[in-house]
Every structure is written in C-alpha cells, then in structure tokens.
Amino acid sequence: MAPADLVIAGQRVATPGGGLRPGAIMIVDGVITAVQDYGEPRDATRQLDVGTAVVLPGAVDTHVHVNEPGRTDWEGFETATRAAAAGGVTTIVDMPLNSIPVTTTVESLEQKVRAAAGHATVDYAFWGGVVPGNTAQLAPLAEAGVAGFKCFLVASGIDEFPSVSAADLYPAMTRLAELGLPLLVHAELPGPIARAARSTADSRRYASWLAARPPEAELEAIDLALGLCRKTGCHVHIVHLAAAAALDRLRDARREGLPITVETCPHYLTFAAEDIPDGATAWKCAPPIRERENRERLWGGLADGTIDLVASDHSPAPPALKCLEAGDFARAWGGVASVELALAATWTGARARGRSLQDLVRWHAERPARLARFSRKGAIAPGWDADLVVFDPDAQFTVEPSRLRQRHPITPYAGRTLHGVVRQTFVRGSCVFDQGAFPAGAVGKWVR
C-alpha cells in the first residue's frame, strides 16, 4: 500500500458511533482511507499529532447568506469562507438571497458559481429559491446542481425574493417531491404579524420587536407547511426555529411519518429576550430571539431529536443597515452574522447543559450533511472527505469583533466568553486555517 499523504493522529478522535477514542486518520488525495488505532505503525509523507485536542469532522453550515454577487459589500465568498474556516466550518450552503440576482433560475445560479470560483477557502454548495411563478425552473436548477430549495412565507426583506402562498407552494412542492429534494421554509406568516402591529410602539425597545413577531406567526406557518407536506410528500425543512411552542406539533408530525426536519440557530440557544438592551440592533433577527424559558425548551428539543441540527443563519449587513446608532429595531436589517462563532457558541451552551461532543458532531456535521445530501462529508470514516477540525473544547476566548473574519465587525457576541477554540481546520486534507493563518488559500470547491 502506498504511503498516506498525511496522517492526523490524536488521543481523542470523533468517529461515527464510537465516541472519542485514540486514533490516526490516514489521508490520500484529500480522502480518508483508514482510521487506525493510535499505536499502529504509520506510513505517511507527513504526520501531525494533535495530542489531547479533539479531532472533529468539519462542521457543515447549511444556512449562510454570502450575498455575492450583487451585495458583496454586505459579505462575499472570500470573507464568508475565511470566517467559516476560522470557526471550524468546512462546507457552507449558500442561501438563494440576498444576492443580486437571486438563485431562482439556472442563469442566476451560473453567476453565483462564477463568483465563488477561486475565492472560497472552504467547500460550498447552493440552495435554489422558490418564488411565485418559477415552478418550471425547479427541475433545471436541480439538474444544474442545487442541493434543494428555499422559500419565504412572509416578506423576505428584499424585493427580488418575494414570498409564496399556499397556491404557489402546492405545485412547487409536488415537483420537489418528484425530484426528491427538500424545501427549506422560512416559517412565519404575515397575518399574525399584521395583527400584532402597534403603531405607537417604541421601535428602540427590544420588547416592541419581540411583540411584532409573535410565536403565532411561526406556529401558523408551520401548520401550513405540514399540511402541504402531508398532501405532496415533499420533504419540508423548517429553518431557524425560534418558537418552542411549535415543538409538540413537530413531534406529532414525526410520529405521523411526515418527512420533516428542523433547525435552530446558535443565537436562539445563547441569548434571551430579557437580557437584550433596548436599541441593541445587533440582536435583531427574524424570527426574534425569544424569552429565557423558550430558549431552554429549544435545548430540550435538540436533546430529544425534535430539532435535528444547528445552522448559523449567517446574515450580515453593513453597519448603516443595522441602524446601530439610532437603535431602531423597526428599520434595522434583521440578521446575525455568526458563521465563525456558531460551533463555539453551541458548544458553550451544550457543555453547560451536560451535552457531549458527539452531540455537537451530530448537530453541526452529520445531520446538516444529510440534509444537503453530501455523501462524503460530516463524518470521520474511510471514503469520506478529509474535512477535519482540531478543536480544544476546554479553552476559552472572548469575542473581539475586530478580529472576526466576516466583512463587517458587527456581532451580538461582542465581549462574550465562549468555550471551544478551533486550532486548525482541514478541507479535503489541506490545512485552510492554522492558529490564525490561512495557509492553503482558496481551495474550496463546489459540492454538487
């Protein structure tokens, strides 16, 4: 047998179903060829022993708004993927908005493919978009290589990506069921939001923003999505679940056998509405960050498997759009930029609640890879891509916004101490992040 290109060995390697054990990962041409016992002889061109640090499969973030082309001043493939690499994320899936054009046709997908080529530090894929009137575009987009599709049931915030109704969704979901692809649903309906509107509310108060997006908007949207799932057989994935009140109906849908998966985000698992200062628009997102009791119920949903995975919903914007000085929640862009912090933020909350690193692997690697149908990512096993993270779960760091690799240094995590430091990140065996440096450059490829 020819020698391996690289062996990464350590006392704690996360292998599928086996917890953490000593091991040596053999890598040839960017692919794991074997996971040997730690003490076995190793024939390799290069060897790296990480000691007691943990070797995890690279995180897969299935909810990233790169915003390129068209709004590269908001983010972009270069900055988003460097931030991802620094945070232990080895593959991202780009959302069909807020780029210009949005990814609702093959032509717009091709523009994104050209924008990403040669500029990505980590691997990437694309979601297509479902908007009114584009059902005929779904099969061509699938053939072109998108991983699935995303829709909004409420205004998306940009004119280029309008929301869909049940009448729009039925034919689209019927087609997606035939194609075997998931529909990712931003599950808020406008009716409850309109009913909650209060013209006299002080828009600098976080309580006003929270009241403006009530849990009922999520609950009614999820009911709509589940009903259409039942009729069409389309796999529905609920993105960024914030309302824990939806957990029971999601459990019931699972017991019924509906093809339903669910994600939540680190900011819903970390923050609580009671602690968000008035005027602090860095915390604005939709659905909003809800109360402390709701947060703990979301953790319960993760623990029992009702919530499948955690994704960042990395949604950056320039400082002016966040209305940081005015502190106006009504006008500020809603989005939390956190692809670099997602793994550490989830681990910080998980370890405090007695969860394990295997839970972290399941939420951030295995299940996201399964959602996006990546057959060679999300696990440390022979035949899989050598996407690996050297992670120190006991080390701490304090978030300094100016040191983040995203384009704009805006984050609600500023000054927060998190557990879990990424020491090195490997994409298909290439070291893309090493103690603050990016030695491999833009090696990221499109995962179809």
C-alpha positions in Angstrom: 0.0 0.0 0.0 1.3 3.4 -0.9 2.1 5.8 2.0 -0.5 8.3 3.1 -0.1 11.9 2.1 -1.0 12.9 5.7 -1.8 11.3 9.0 -3.6 13.3 11.7 -3.4 11.4 15.0 -4.7 12.3 18.4 -5.9 11.0 21.7 -9.5 12.0 21.1 -10.8 11.4 17.5 -14.6 11.6 17.0 -15.6 8.5 14.9 -19.2 7.6 13.9 -21.0 5.9 16.8 -17.8 5.4 18.7 -17.4 8.5 20.8 -13.9 9.8 21.3 -11.1 7.4 21.0 -7.3 7.5 20.2 -6.8 7.2 16.5 -4.8 8.0 13.4 -6.6 9.3 10.3 -4.9 8.2 7.1 -5.4 10.6 4.2 -4.7 10.2 0.5 -5.6 12.7 -2.2 -7.9 14.5 0.3 -9.9 11.4 1.2 -9.8 9.4 4.5 -8.5 5.9 3.6 -8.5 4.5 7.1 -8.8 5.3 10.8 -6.2 3.3 12.5 -5.6 2.6 16.2 -3.4 5.3 17.7 -0.4 2.9 18.3 -0.4 1.3 14.8 2.6 1.9 12.6 2.0 4.8 10.1 3.5 5.1 6.7 3.0 8.7 5.7 4.6 11.6 3.9 3.5 14.0 6.7 2.3 13.3 10.2 0.5 15.6 12.7 -0.1 14.5 16.2 -2.6 16.9 18.0 -2.1 15.3 21.4 -5.2 15.7 23.6 -7.0 18.2 21.3 -10.2 16.7 19.8 -10.4 15.9 16.1 -13.9 16.5 14.9 -15.4 16.2 11.4 -15.7 19.6 9.8 -18.9 21.5 10.5 -21.4 21.8 7.7 -23.3 25.1 7.8 -26.4 24.8 5.7 -27.7 28.3 6.3 -25.3 31.0 5.1 -26.1 34.2 3.3 -23.0 35.0 1.2 -24.8 37.8 -0.7 -22.5 37.6 -3.7 -22.9 38.7 -6.5 -24.7 42.0 -6.2 -24.3 42.7 -2.5 -20.7 41.8 -1.9 -20.4 45.0 0.2 -22.5 43.0 2.7 -20.3 39.9 2.7 -18.9 37.8 -0.2 -17.3 34.3 -0.8 -13.8 35.4 0.2 -14.7 36.8 3.6 -17.6 34.4 4.4 -15.5 31.3 3.8 -12.5 32.6 5.7 -14.7 33.2 8.6 -16.2 29.7 8.2 -12.7 28.1 8.2 -11.7 30.0 11.3 -14.9 28.7 13.0 -14.3 25.0 12.1 -16.8 25.0 9.2 -15.5 23.1 6.2 -18.6 23.3 3.9 -21.3 26.0 3.6 -24.5 26.0 1.7 -25.3 29.5 0.3 -28.9 30.8 0.5 -30.6 32.0 -2.7 -30.9 35.5 -1.3 -29.7 38.3 -0.6 -27.6 38.3 -3.8 -28.5 40.0 -7.0 -29.7 38.1 -8.9 -31.4 35.7 -6.5 -30.9 32.0 -7.3 -34.2 31.2 -8.9 -33.0 30.4 -12.4 -30.1 28.4 -13.9 -28.7 31.6 -15.3 -28.6 33.2 -11.8 -27.0 30.0 -10.4 -24.3 30.2 -13.0 -23.5 33.8 -11.9 -23.0 32.6 -8.3 -20.8 29.7 -9.5 -18.6 32.2 -11.3 -18.5 34.5 -8.3 -17.4 31.7 -5.9 -14.8 30.0 -8.2 -11.3 30.6 -6.9 -12.4 32.7 -4.0 -13.6 30.2 -1.4 -11.5 28.9 1.5 -13.9 26.1 2.2 -16.2 23.9 0.1 -19.6 25.3 -0.8 -23.0 24.4 -2.3 -26.1 26.3 -3.3 -29.8 26.3 -2.4 -32.2 27.3 -5.1 -35.2 29.5 -4.5 -38.9 29.0 -4.8 -40.8 32.2 -5.6 -44.2 32.8 -7.3 -44.2 31.5 -10.8 -40.9 29.7 -11.0 -42.0 26.0 -10.6 -40.8 25.3 -14.2 -37.3 26.4 -13.1 -37.0 23.8 -10.3 -36.1 20.8 -12.3 -33.5 22.7 -14.4 -31.9 24.1 -11.2 -31.9 20.6 -9.7 -30.1 19.3 -12.8 -27.7 22.1 -12.6 -26.7 21.1 -9.1 -28.5 22.9 -6.3 -28.9 21.0 -3.1 -32.6 21.9 -2.6 -34.8 24.9 -2.4 -35.8 27.7 0.0 -38.9 29.8 0.3 -40.4 32.6 2.4 -43.9 32.6 3.7 -43.5 36.3 4.8 -41.7 39.2 3.2 -38.0 38.4 2.9 -36.8 41.9 3.3 -35.7 42.3 -0.4 -37.9 42.8 -3.4 -36.0 40.3 -5.6 -37.2 37.3 -3.5 -41.0 37.6 -2.9 -42.9 35.4 -0.5 -45.1 32.5 -1.6 -48.6 31.5 -0.8 -50.2 28.0 -0.4 -51.3 28.3 -4.0 -47.7 28.9 -5.1 -46.4 26.1 -2.9 -48.6 23.2 -3.9 -47.3 22.8 -7.5 -43.7 23.6 -6.4 -43.8 21.1 -3.5 -45.4 18.4 -5.8 -42.4 18.9 -8.2 -39.8 18.8 -5.4 -41.3 15.6 -4.1 -40.8 14.1 -7.6 -37.2 15.4 -7.6 -36.5 14.1 -4.1 -35.3 17.5 -2.9 -36.1 19.3 0.3 -37.9 22.6 0.6 -36.4 24.9 3.3 -39.2 27.1 4.7 -38.9 30.4 6.5 -41.9 29.7 8.7 -43.6 32.9 9.6 -47.0 34.0 8.2 -47.8 37.7 7.7 -51.3 37.5 9.3 -50.2 37.2 13.0 -47.5 39.8 12.3 -50.1 42.3 11.0 -52.4 41.6 13.9 -49.5 42.3 16.3 -48.7 45.6 14.8 -48.7 48.6 17.2 -48.3 52.0 15.6 -47.5 53.6 19.0 -44.8 51.1 20.0 -41.3 52.5 20.7 -39.2 51.0 18.0 -36.0 51.3 20.1 -37.4 48.8 22.7 -36.5 45.2 22.1 -39.8 44.3 23.6 -41.5 46.1 20.7 -39.6 44.0 18.2 -40.4 40.8 20.1 -44.1 41.6 20.2 -44.1 42.5 16.5 -43.1 38.8 15.5 -45.3 36.7 17.8 -44.9 32.9 18.1 -48.3 32.5 16.4 -46.6 33.7 13.1 -44.3 30.6 13.3 -47.0 28.2 14.5 -49.5 29.1 11.8 -46.7 28.9 9.1 -45.5 25.5 10.4 -49.1 24.3 10.3 -49.4 25.4 6.7 -46.1 23.7 5.8 -47.0 20.5 7.5 -50.4 20.4 5.7 -48.7 20.8 2.3 -46.1 18.2 3.3 -48.9 15.8 4.1 -50.6 16.4 0.7 -47.5 16.4 -1.5 -44.9 14.2 0.2 -42.3 16.9 -0.1 -39.5 16.9 2.5 -40.0 20.1 4.5 -37.2 21.6 6.5 -38.1 24.3 8.9 -35.3 26.8 9.1 -34.3 28.8 12.2 -37.0 27.6 14.6 -37.3 30.2 17.4 -40.8 29.4 18.9 -40.5 26.4 21.2 -44.3 26.2 21.3 -44.0 24.5 17.9 -42.2 21.5 19.3 -45.2 19.4 20.1 -46.8 19.7 16.7 -43.4 18.9 15.1 -43.2 15.8 17.3 -46.7 14.8 16.2 -45.7 15.2 12.6 -42.7 13.0 13.1 -44.9 10.3 14.7 -47.2 10.6 11.7 -44.2 9.8 9.5 -44.1 13.1 7.6 -40.7 13.9 6.0 -40.0 16.9 8.2 -36.6 18.2 9.6 -35.9 21.2 11.8 -33.0 23.5 12.5 -32.4 26.2 15.1 -29.6 28.7 15.4 -26.9 29.4 18.0 -28.3 32.8 18.8 -31.7 31.3 19.8 -29.7 28.9 22.0 -27.4 31.5 23.6 -29.4 34.7 24.2 -32.6 35.6 26.0 -35.0 38.4 25.3 -34.9 39.6 28.9 -31.1 40.3 28.5 -31.2 42.3 25.2 -30.8 46.0 25.8 -33.1 48.5 24.1 -31.5 49.9 21.0 -29.2 46.9 20.6 -30.0 46.2 16.9 -27.1 43.7 16.6 -29.5 41.2 18.1 -32.3 41.8 15.6 -33.3 38.8 13.6 -36.5 37.2 12.3 -38.0 35.3 14.0 -36.7 37.1 17.0 -34.7 35.8 20.0 -37.4 34.9 22.5 -37.5 34.5 26.3 -35.2 32.5 28.5 -37.8 29.8 29.2 -38.3 29.4 25.4 -34.6 29.0 25.0 -34.4 26.2 27.4 -37.2 24.4 25.7 -35.3 24.7 22.4 -32.4 22.9 24.1 -34.8 20.2 25.1 -36.0 19.9 21.5 -32.4 19.4 20.4 -31.7 16.9 23.1 -34.7 14.7 22.2 -34.1 15.0 18.5 -37.2 17.0 17.6 -34.7 19.7 16.3 -32.3 17.9 14.0 -29.5 20.4 13.6 -28.0 23.8 14.3 -27.1 26.3 11.5 -25.8 29.8 11.8 -28.2 31.7 9.6 -25.2 33.9 8.9 -26.9 37.1 7.6 -24.5 40.1 7.6 -25.2 43.6 6.5 -23.2 46.9 6.5 -23.3 49.0 9.8 -25.6 51.6 8.3 -28.3 49.0 7.6 -28.1 47.7 11.2 -29.0 51.2 12.4 -26.5 50.8 15.2 -26.5 54.5 16.2 -30.3 55.0 16.0 -31.0 51.7 17.6 -34.3 51.4 15.6 -35.4 47.8 15.5 -38.2 48.6 13.0 -35.7 49.9 10.4 -32.6 47.8 11.1 -31.7 44.9 8.9 -32.5 41.6 10.6 -29.7 39.2 10.7 -26.9 37.8 12.9 -23.5 37.3 11.4 -22.1 34.3 13.2 -20.6 31.6 10.9 -17.2 31.9 12.7 -18.8 31.6 16.1 -21.5 29.1 15.6 -19.6 25.9 16.7 -18.2 27.6 19.8 -21.5 29.2 20.8 -23.4 25.9 20.5 -20.7 24.0 22.4 -20.7 26.7 25.2 -24.4 26.1 25.8 -24.2 22.4 25.3 -21.4 21.7 27.8 -23.2 23.8 30.4 -26.2 21.5 29.9 -24.3 18.3 30.1 -24.3 17.5 26.4 -21.4 15.8 24.7 -19.0 16.5 21.8 -20.8 13.7 20.0 -24.0 15.8 20.2 -22.1 18.7 18.7 -20.9 16.5 15.8 -24.5 15.3 15.2 -25.9 18.9 15.2 -23.2 20.6 13.3 -21.8 17.9 10.9 -23.7 14.7 10.5 -27.3 15.9 10.2 -26.5 19.1 8.1 -24.6 17.0 5.7 -27.5 14.6 5.5 -29.9 17.5 4.8 -27.8 18.7 1.9 -27.3 15.1 0.6 -23.5 15.3 1.0 -22.5 11.7 0.8 -18.8 12.3 1.7 -19.0 15.0 4.4 -20.0 15.2 8.1 -18.1 12.2 9.5 -14.6 10.8 10.1 -14.7 7.5 8.2 -12.9 5.8 5.3 -14.1 7.0 1.9 -15.2 10.4 3.3 -13.5 13.8 2.5 -10.8 14.6 5.0 -12.7 17.7 6.3 -11.4 17.9 9.9 -11.2 20.3 12.8 -8.6 20.3 15.6 -10.7 21.6 18.5 -9.9 22.4 22.1 -13.2 22.1 23.9 -11.9 23.3 27.2 -10.2 26.5 26.0 -12.0 29.8 26.2 -11.9 33.0 24.2 -13.6 36.4 24.4 -15.2 37.6 21.2 -13.5 40.7 19.8 -15.5 41.8 16.8 -12.5 43.4 15.0 -10.7 40.0 14.9 -13.6 38.2 13.2 -13.0 37.4 9.5 -16.5 38.4 8.3 -16.7 41.6 6.3 -18.2 43.8 9.0 -17.3 43.6 12.7 -20.9 43.5 14.0 -22.0 40.8 16.4 -24.2 40.4 19.4 -21.5 38.1 20.8 -19.1 41.0 21.3 -17.4 40.7 24.7 -18.9 37.3 25.4 -16.7 34.4 26.6 -17.1 31.2 24.6 -15.7 27.7 25.1 -14.2 25.8 22.3 -11.2 27.1 20.3 -10.6 26.0 16.7 -6.8 25.3 16.4 -6.7 24.0 12.8 -9.2 23.3 10.0 -8.6 21.0 7.1 -10.6 20.8 3.9 -10.0 17.6 1.9 -6.7 17.3 3.7 -5.5 20.8 3.1 -4.9 23.0 6.1 -7.0 26.1 5.4 -6.8 27.5 9.0 -3.9 27.2 11.4 -3.8 29.3 14.6 -5.0 32.4 12.8 -3.3 31.9 9.4 -4.8 30.6 6.2 -2.0 28.6 4.7 -3.8 26.8 1.8 -5.6 29.7 0.3 -8.8 29.5 -1.7 -9.1 25.7 -2.2 -12.8 25.5 -1.8 -14.8 23.6 -4.4 -18.5 23.4 -5.4 -20.1 20.3 -3.9 -22.9 19.3 -6.3 
